[in-house]
Amino acid sequence: MRLEVAEDSFDTATETWDEEAPEHQLSVRAHLSLPGNLELNAVGRYVGDLSTQHIPGYFALDVHIGWRPGHRMALSLVGQHLLAGRHLEFISSSSGALPARVQAGVYGALGWRS
């Protein structure tokens, strides 16, 4: 992303956004319906360096495996932020929000519809 402001503009935020955004991003999604009422969803992404914030680029992977044994019940196993390990994703100098580190995680879920 490259943002430019017209010379006669009073906009002061756009230049800040340009400095806070990565130059390169890539996202790939896949969804597979498998036999036995199984489904597999995956999202892989690459985010380039945020050099002004001293945050290196990273690869991340989110994976969801779901099983529906019947019309009402669903079981899921989800892995988030796999491959990237614990890392910073963004620090906003304009919003005043505190930086947070994102870490990999795995969880299961049980769903029931009445």
N, C-alpha and C positions, 0 to 999 in steps of 0.2 A: 504494500500500500504506500503510495506516495501522494501526499496531500499538498496542494499549493493554495495560497491565499492571494487574492488579487491585491495589488499595491494600495488601492484605495479602501480596502476593507478594514472594519474595526474588529474583526474576529480575532481573538487572542487564544482561543481554545484549540483550534484546528492544528496548529503547529505542535502543541503539546501531545495531541492524539497521535500525530505522525511519529513522534519520537517514542511513544509508548507501545506501538504496535510492531509485531515481527514483520520482517520483509517477506518471509516465505511461510506458508502454511499448506498442509496437504491432509486431506481426510479421505479414507476409504471405508465403505460400509459393505457388509455382506449379510444376507439372510438366507438360511437354508431350512426348508421343511424336510425333516427326515422321517423314515419309517418309524412306526411305533408311537406316534403322537409326540415326537421330539422335534424341537426347533433349536437352531443355533444362530445367534446374532453376534456379529463382531464389528467393532469400529476401531480402526487403527488411525493414528494421526501423528503428524510431524509438525512441530512448531519451531520456527527458527529462533536464533538468538535475539534477546532483547538487550542489545549492547549498552544502551544508555542506562539500563537498570542493573547491569552486570548479571543477567540471568542467561545461562547457556541454553541452547536449543535442546529439545528432547523428543523422543518417540514414546508414545503411550498406546496401550491396547486395552479396550474394554470388551469382555466376553460374557454373553448370557446363554446359558443352556436351560431350556424349559421342557417340561414334560406335562402333558395333560392326560391323566389316566381316565378321566371322564369329562362330561360337559361342565361340571361344577367345580372341579378341583384342578389346581395348577401348582406344580412344584418348580422352583427355579434355583439355579446356582449362578452367581454373578461374581466376576472378577473385574475390578476397576483400577485404572491407572497402572496396569501391569506393564512391565518393561522399563518404566521411567524411574522407579524407586521414589524415595522422598525428595521432592524438589519444589522450588518456587515456580509459580506460573506467571505471576503478574504483581507489580507494585504500582499503584496509581499515585502519582505525585499530585494530581489535581483533585482527587476525591477525599483525601485524608484517611482512607481506609488503611487498617493495619495489614501488613503482608502476612500471608499464611502459607504454610508448607502443605502440599498435597502429598499423600502417601498411598501406596497400593493397599487394596483391601479386598477381601472375599466375604460374601455373605450368602445365606440361603433364604428363601421366602416360600411361604405356603399361602395360596389364595383360594378362597371359596366364594362362589356366587350362589345366591339363593334363588 
